[in-house]
Structure formats: C-alpha cells, structure tokens
C-alpha cells in the first residue's frame, strides 16, 4: 500500500476559518450530546472562567477601596496574567510575571541613569527586554520585561514600584484562587474526552462494517479514510490532555489518590492512539483497493468476504466498550462485552484467513494480509489481560478503595 503523509496536527487555514470551525464543532457537540452533558464536560473550564472573573473583581475592589491604589486596574491585570489552567502552572506563571516586572524595572532604571530619556534608550530597552525574555526562558508571548521598562521610561521609577506591587498582589490573588478555591482537576475531563473519541472510533468502525456488506465504492472509502485521519489528528492532542491532567494534581495535598487514574488516562490515550492508527490502516487499505492503486483489482472491491465485515463490527464493539469503561459506566457489563468482542473478532479472523488463502493475486493477498494484521493489532491493544495497556482499564472499586486509603 502507498505510504501516507505524516500525521501532523492540522493547524492550517486562516485564523477566522479556525474560529468558525471551532464554533461549528462546539455547536455540533451540543447538538449531539445535549446541553446538559456538554455543560458537564465543560465543567472545569466554566468553573475556571467564573473563578478568574471573581478573582479579578475582588482584586480591583481590594486595590481601589482597601489599599487605595491609584491604578487599581493593574491588580486584575496581574490576576489575568497569572491564572492558568492548573494550580501548578498558575504558581509558575505568577513567579514569572513578578520576576519579569522586577527585571524590566531594574533594567529601565539602570539605562535611564546611564543614558537619560531618549529614543536610543527606548530602543535599547526593547532590545534588551526581548533578549532577557529569551535568556530567562520565559514564554514567547510574555513581554512583561520590555513593557515594564517602557512604562518606567515614560512614567518614572515611582510607577515601576507601583506596578511591581500591583502585579505581585494580582499574582498572589490568582495563585490563591487556583490553589484554594475549587482547584482544577482535569482527570475526569481527560477521561470523558477519551471516552467520546473512543465512541467516535466505534461509529467509524461500525460504518465501515456496514458499508462492506453493501455496494461500497470509492467515495465511501475516501470518507472512511478522511474520518480516520481527523480522529488520528485529534488523538495526537490527547497527550496534552494527559499532561494537563497530571499537572492539575501536582500541588494537591492528596496527590497519591489520583495516581491510579492518571496512569489510566495516560495508558488509555496511548491505547486509543495506537488503535486509531491501525483502524486508519484498514481504511487506507480499503481505499487503495477500491481505487485500484499499484495494480490492485478495483473491480473486486465489493467482494470483500463477510467475515471481514463481521470482524470490523467486533472492533466497533471493542471501541464502544472501552469508551464506557473509561467513565466507569456499567463496568462489569462493558468488560463482558469487550471480552466477547475480542473472541468474536478472533473467530472471524480465522474464517477470513481461510477465505483469503484462496487468493492467487500477490498484490491482493498482501493487502488482505495487511487488513487482517491491522485488525489483530487493534484487538491486542484492547486485551485487558495480555495487552500492552492493562493500566488503561479501571480496576474493581474495592481494589481502588484499598489503594486510595493506603
């Protein structure tokens, strides 16, 4: 079969186009899942949004009415610059913001003392600020050093000390808000996202299975391949989801209670990524077959034996059961369904192998072997007893309770 291009993240298109696509995807998710389930999935982000808003208002009130700060708005700006998705990252960003303001203020005061206030000083401050940002390994968009230096140049060193104090106060409020008030826990969010992606892979496998039983054509095969590619790109981003889940509990006083679920998130993401890659291989093989590439007999595309479609249907049930297991829904029933799908898939593969063994065309026989191998690899990924991702399966509740109380 032909080699596919690399599985890079789809970041193309104009910014407006990406905004429109993101909005359309959100509306589609609300329509598919219902408003209540969508709100549940977005719970952490909604809580974070409300929490940041309250922290900004509190910071402004504290600065304006208690501390009598002239530019009270700088405190909520400090909150916005500090608060991040997780408590750990918020602390890191808070330290970075305060440090950047201090460095910018010190640089400006030093250069003003040496060179005075003029255009050359301004240029040197901007250049030095950007260089220091890179040397201190601050995020690329963190331009607090040159901004603070320019403001000190324009408004004087008194403003620099005021800005340092305001940003420090804003950082303290932001850190306190994320550490003490409903600290974000993205473990459940990550598991729900993986469950949804597993459900979409189940739908794709089901559509492939159903299509193979009918007069499927090139358009259908290209659609399957396109959907598989899209899911593959999305699953690449689950590594970020896994990292965020781990980071969200890093400063938790009871971090060990999350260790098992963090391993589950990481292993489930890897398992789905591998299985999606194999399902994508199945879709690619079918697309090559129906297109007649490299001399494959396109006219025989509709003659795929029924056992292969039954095997792909078993894969659909595997993906579905695995997704439900991530959420702990009907755990025993889902595990029984998963094991039954594993047995059905293996049984159908033996039948397909015997039928494919009669094929005389070398190219077609090679492709058939690749299809069966991809299906076998998917079953191996989902094997809860002997597969490579056993930590992706939740353990019995009683066992989990003993681990958490240890």
PyMOL commands that set and color helices and strands:
alter all, ss='L'
color gray80, all
select helices_A, chain A and resi 15-33+35-41+43-66+73-82+87-115+119-135+144-155+157-180+187-212+218-236+238-248+255-291+293-295+298-303+306-326+331-356+362-381+390-392+397-405
alter helices_A, ss='H'
color red, helices_A
deselect
rebuild
show_as cartoon
